[in-house]
């Protein structure tokens, strides 16, 4: 197992290098000059060429792209993600300040997705081809089809403005987390429920399920203790991938609900062409996503003792 973990950690290096390169090139191909945008916001009015050239030199924007990229990678290797052009603050400090809110939303969205998706999938599998199966899968298809931003706006209109049950924006307390967590988790719930259904139907045909029922075990024990645990093995893979999707979806959700997370920080950085901010946030989220998927792979061994990791292929 330890050899497998070390091998997987080493495989993360080229992936992170490729991600950082793609984000770097995309940001530098966007129209606009971050130095000019910064001067316009700070000084207003016309920007003199002399002041613009001075600021570009100060920020290192006159250096070749290769030099700028190597400077970014070299700093990232020692934990220095540079300084935000807009906020004039170290990117690592901004990430540390906002990371809690993004992880809070992503974890809450994942819990919401599992709380909705797993029971729906089980109901559909137990009542396959029945009315409950049709209703459950109908909800799943709606969840997988509805855009996040549209669902968020509808929830704000109904539950914040009309009913006044939850706040429409911010991150003050748990009430402000309910609507964005449901918005983020509902789409994943649709995918999880369909996978649970197909996996559960297959597991319920196994001999050990029939043996458990023949021994007189109650149906809840058969379904939850023996059926669900084995049916969750492929679901774990989906959950790992969905967590990455939740981190990406947090960019939209945090913008819709005005939450002070990393997603909203990335949007702000893109609009102001803040190279270090966007590159640092994207690289950080990539690290989190890859580590979560590594944890998911290790979790396989706990869910199914038949799975053993020897030499990683």
C-alpha positions in Angstrom: 0.0 0.0 0.0 2.8 2.4 0.9 4.5 1.8 -2.4 1.2 2.5 -4.2 0.7 5.8 -2.3 4.3 7.0 -3.1 3.8 6.1 -6.8 0.6 8.0 -7.0 2.1 11.1 -5.3 4.9 11.0 -7.9 2.4 10.9 -10.7 0.8 14.1 -9.4 3.9 16.1 -10.4 3.5 16.1 -14.2 -0.2 16.6 -13.8 0.3 19.7 -11.7 3.0 21.0 -14.1 0.6 20.6 -17.0 -2.3 22.3 -15.2 -0.1 25.2 -14.2 1.2 25.6 -17.8 -2.3 25.6 -19.3 -3.6 28.1 -16.8 -0.6 30.3 -17.3 -0.9 30.3 -21.1 -4.7 30.9 -21.0 -4.4 33.9 -18.7 -1.7 35.5 -20.9 -3.7 35.1 -24.1 -6.7 37.0 -22.7 -7.0 40.6 -24.0 -6.1 43.5 -21.8 -3.2 44.7 -19.7 -3.3 44.1 -16.0 -1.0 47.0 -15.3 -3.3 49.3 -17.3 -6.3 48.0 -15.5 -4.6 48.5 -12.2 -3.6 52.1 -13.0 -7.1 52.9 -14.2 -8.6 51.6 -11.0 -6.1 53.4 -8.8 -5.6 56.7 -10.5 -8.5 57.0 -12.9 -8.5 59.0 -16.1 -5.8 58.7 -18.7 -2.8 56.4 -18.1 0.5 57.9 -19.3 2.8 55.5 -21.2 5.7 56.3 -18.9 3.8 55.3 -15.8 2.5 52.2 -17.5 6.0 51.1 -18.6 7.3 51.7 -15.1 4.6 49.6 -13.5 5.0 46.8 -16.1 8.7 46.7 -15.3 8.0 46.7 -11.5 5.5 43.8 -11.9 7.8 41.8 -14.1 5.4 41.8 -17.1 8.1 42.9 -19.5 10.0 39.6 -18.9 9.6 36.8 -21.5 6.8 34.4 -20.8 9.3 31.6 -20.2 10.9 33.7 -17.4 7.5 34.6 -15.9 6.4 31.0 -15.9 9.6 29.7 -14.4 9.4 32.4 -11.7 5.9 31.2 -10.9 6.8 27.5 -10.8 9.9 28.2 -8.7 7.9 30.1 -6.2 5.2 27.5 -6.1 7.7 24.8 -5.2 8.6 26.6 -2.0 5.0 27.7 -1.2 5.2 31.2 -2.7 2.4 31.8 -5.1 3.3 35.4 -5.8 1.6 38.6 -4.9 -1.9 39.5 -6.2 -1.8 42.4 -8.7 -5.1 43.8 -7.6 -5.1 43.3 -3.9 -1.3 43.7 -3.4 -1.4 40.8 -1.0 0.4 37.4 -1.1 -1.8 35.0 -3.0 -1.2 32.3 -0.3 -2.7 34.7 2.3 -5.8 35.3 0.2 -6.2 31.6 -0.3 -5.8 30.8 3.4 -8.4 33.5 4.1 -11.0 32.2 1.6 -10.3 28.4 1.6 -12.5 27.7 4.6 -15.6 29.1 2.9 -15.0 27.1 -0.3 -14.3 23.8 1.5 -17.4 24.4 3.7 -19.5 24.8 0.6 -18.0 21.9 -1.2 -18.3 19.5 1.7 -21.9 20.7 2.4 -22.7 20.2 -1.2 -21.2 16.7 -1.2 -23.2 15.8 2.0 -26.3 17.1 0.3 -25.6 15.1 -2.8 -25.2 11.9 -0.9 -28.2 12.5 1.3 -30.4 12.9 -1.7 -28.7 10.6 -4.2 -28.1 7.5 -2.2 -31.6 7.1 -0.8 -33.1 7.9 -4.3 -30.9 5.3 -5.9 -31.7 2.7 -3.3 -35.5 3.3 -3.6 -35.3 3.1 -7.4 -33.3 -0.2 -7.1 -35.6 -1.8 -4.6 -38.7 -0.7 -6.5 -37.2 -1.2 -10.0 -39.6 -0.4 -12.9 -42.2 0.8 -10.4 -43.7 4.1 -9.7 -41.1 5.0 -7.1 -38.3 4.1 -9.6 -39.9 6.4 -12.1 -40.2 9.3 -9.7 -36.7 8.9 -8.3 -35.1 8.7 -11.7 -37.2 11.7 -12.8 -35.7 13.7 -10.0 -32.3 12.5 -10.9 -32.6 13.6 -14.5 -33.8 17.0 -13.4 -30.9 17.4 -11.1 -28.4 16.4 -13.8 -29.9 18.8 -16.3 -30.6 22.0 -14.4 -27.8 24.6 -14.7 -26.3 25.6 -11.3 -26.7 29.3 -11.8 -30.4 29.0 -12.8 -31.3 26.7 -9.9 -29.5 29.1 -7.5 -31.4 32.1 -8.8 -34.7 30.2 -8.5 -33.9 29.2 -4.9 -33.0 32.8 -4.0 -36.3 34.1 -5.5 -38.5 31.5 -3.8 -36.8 30.8 -0.4 -35.0 34.2 0.2 -37.2 36.9 -1.4 -40.7 35.3 -1.3 -40.6 33.1 1.8 -37.7 34.8 3.7 -36.5 31.5 5.1 -32.8 31.9 4.2 -30.5 34.8 3.4 -29.9 35.5 -0.3 -26.2 36.1 0.0 -23.2 36.1 2.3 -21.7 33.5 4.7 -22.7 34.7 8.1 -24.1 31.4 9.7 -25.4 28.0 8.8 -28.6 29.5 7.3 -26.6 31.2 4.6 -25.1 27.8 3.6 -28.4 25.9 3.0 -29.3 27.3 -0.4 -25.8 27.3 -2.0 -25.1 23.8 -0.7 -28.4 22.4 -2.1 -27.7 24.2 -5.4 -24.3 22.7 -5.6 -25.2 19.3 -4.5 -28.4 18.7 -6.4 -26.7 18.2 -9.8 -24.3 15.7 -8.3 -27.2 13.9 -6.5 -28.7 13.1 -9.9 -25.6 11.4 -11.1 -25.0 9.6 -7.8 -28.6 8.3 -7.6 -28.4 6.8 -11.1 -25.1 5.1 -10.3 -26.4 3.8 -7.0 -29.4 2.4 -8.7 -27.5 0.5 -11.4 -24.9 -0.8 -8.9 -27.6 -1.8 -6.3 -29.6 -3.7 -8.8 -26.6 -5.7 -9.7 -25.6 -6.4 -6.1 -29.1 -7.5 -5.1 -28.8 -10.4 -7.6 -25.7 -11.8 -5.9 -25.8 -15.1 -4.0 -24.8 -13.7 -0.6 -27.9 -11.4 -0.7 -30.2 -14.3 -1.3 -28.3 -16.3 1.4 -28.8 -13.4 3.9 -32.5 -13.3 3.2 -32.8 -17.1 3.5 -31.2 -16.9 6.9 -34.0 -14.6 8.0 -32.1 -11.3 8.1 -34.4 -8.3 8.0 -34.6 -6.4 4.8 -33.0 -3.2 6.2 -30.0 -5.2 7.3 -29.7 -6.9 3.9 -30.0 -3.7 2.0 -27.9 -1.4 4.2 -25.2 -3.6 5.7 -24.7 -6.1 2.9 -26.1 -4.5 -0.2 -25.2 -0.9 0.0 -21.6 -1.3 1.2 -20.7 -3.4 -1.9 -22.8 -1.2 -4.2 -20.9 1.9 -3.0 -17.6 0.8 -4.5 -18.2 2.3 -7.9 -20.0 5.2 -6.3 -16.8 6.1 -4.4 -15.1 6.8 -7.7 -18.0 9.0 -8.8 -17.9 10.8 -5.5 -14.2 11.6 -5.9 -14.8 13.0 -9.4 -17.9 14.8 -8.2 -15.9 16.5 -5.4 -13.7 18.0 -8.1 -16.8 19.1 -9.9 -18.1 20.7 -6.7 -14.9 22.7 -6.3 -15.4 23.9 -9.9 -19.1 24.5 -9.4 -18.2 26.6 -6.3 -16.9 29.3 -8.7 -20.5 29.8 -10.1 -22.3 29.2 -6.8 -20.1 31.5 -4.8 -20.7 34.2 -7.4 -24.5 33.7 -7.4 -24.7 33.7 -3.6 -21.9 36.3 -3.1 -19.9 34.0 -0.8 -16.3 35.0 0.0 -14.6 31.8 -1.3 -11.8 30.9 -3.7 -14.2 30.6 -6.6 -15.3 34.2 -6.3 -11.7 35.2 -5.9 -10.9 33.5 -9.2 -13.7 35.3 -11.0 -12.4 38.6 -9.6 -8.8 37.7 -10.7 -10.0 36.9 -14.3 -11.9 40.1 -14.6 -8.8 42.1 -13.5 -6.3 39.9 -15.3 -4.6 39.2 -12.0 -2.2 36.5 -13.3 -0.6 35.4 -9.9 -4.1 35.3 -8.2 -5.7 33.1 -10.9 -2.7 30.9 -11.4 -2.2 30.4 -7.7 -5.8 29.6 -6.9 -6.1 27.2 -9.9 -3.0 25.3 -8.8 -4.1 25.1 -5.2 -7.5 23.7 -6.2 -5.8 21.2 -8.5 -3.7 20.0 -5.6 -6.8 19.6 -3.4 -8.7 17.7 -6.2 -5.8 15.3 -6.8 -5.3 14.6 -3.1 -9.0 13.9 -2.7 -8.9 11.4 -5.6 -5.8 9.7 -4.0 -7.8 9.4 -0.8 -10.7 7.8 -2.7 -8.4 5.2 -4.3 -7.1 4.3 -0.8 -10.7 4.0 0.4 -11.3 1.2 -2.0 -9.3 -1.2 0.2 -11.6 -0.5 3.1 -14.8 -0.9 1.2 -13.7 -4.2 -0.4 -10.9 -6.3 1.3 -10.5 -8.2 -2.0 -8.8 -5.1 -3.4 -5.1 -5.0 -2.7 -2.5 -2.6 -4.1 0.8 -4.1 -4.9 3.0 -2.6 -7.6 1.3 0.3 -9.2 1.0 -0.2 -13.0 
